[in-house]
Amino acid sequence: MKKADIHEFFRRLEENNPEPEGELNYVNPFTLLVAVVLSAQATDVGVNKATGPLFAVADTPEKILALGEDTLRDYIKTIGLYKTKAKNVIKLCEALIRDHDSKVPETREELEKLAGVGRKTANVVLNIAFGHPTIAVDTHLFRLGNRTGLAPGKTPLEVEKKLEKKIPKEFLRHAHHWLILHGRYICKARKPECYRCIVADLCAFKGKTLA
């Protein structure tokens, strides 16, 4: 995709949704971190159903630890891999209290040291909680990077690096939100709805269905 087309691509996404927001519910950086850890291989809707009641009673590392792993499991048992995720959240809380004065660290390096936190999770937290211009490549961004010709790559990291390089700086802060929402609701995996896509004319996808 040409430089001018990439700029127009994001200009239209911005015009359509100037202040995009993630769809995970949270009340502070800590609950955002927990929600993103729980969202691995799960839907945001499913995570929100579990975290609504959880965050109403426990919105700090200390409060989660006070619940204990068994009670935490009960709150999140509707989420896939809940047993492993409960263990990770408990370890994460212990590390935040021990090493970070109960605060969520603001660097990718420190975030990735926490249990259950990988590069994608760290990037989401840095972007949403702290406003860093990071790109969190999930399945939607990986698909869009390759399908549209925006940032073709064989791995999420390759797509991430290309997106960081190609997206104009003025759009970087919200870019991953626009792409996630676009992939979730328009450029779907099985049946992309090209007929209602606002960037269809800029996209390199050969299998477009415009009618």
Salt bridges, closest charged atoms under 4 A:
GLU8 OE1 - ARG11 NE 2.83
GLU8 OE2 - ARG12 NE 2.78
GLU15 OE2 - ARG11 NH1 3.63
GLU19 OE1 - HIS174 NE2 3.45
GLU23 OE1 - ARG184 NH1 2.39
ASP44 OD2 - ARG184 NH1 3.28
ASP59 OD1 - LYS63 NZ 3.23
GLU69 OE2 - ARG73 NH2 3.49
GLU69 OE2 - LYS87 NZ 3.38
ASP99 OD2 - ARG98 NH2 3.19
ASP101 OD2 - LYS103 NZ 3.42
GLU106 OE2 - HIS132 NE2 2.96
GLU110 OE1 - HIS100 NE2 3.67
GLU110 OE2 - LYS113 NZ 3.27
GLU158 OE2 - LYS162 NZ 3.88
GLU160 OE2 - ARG108 NH2 3.84
GLU160 OE1 - ARG119 NE 2.85
GLU170 OE2 - HIS7 NE2 3.17
GLU193 OE2 - LYS188 NZ 2.83
GLU193 OE1 - ARG196 NE 2.42
ASP201 OD1 - ARG12 NH1 2.59
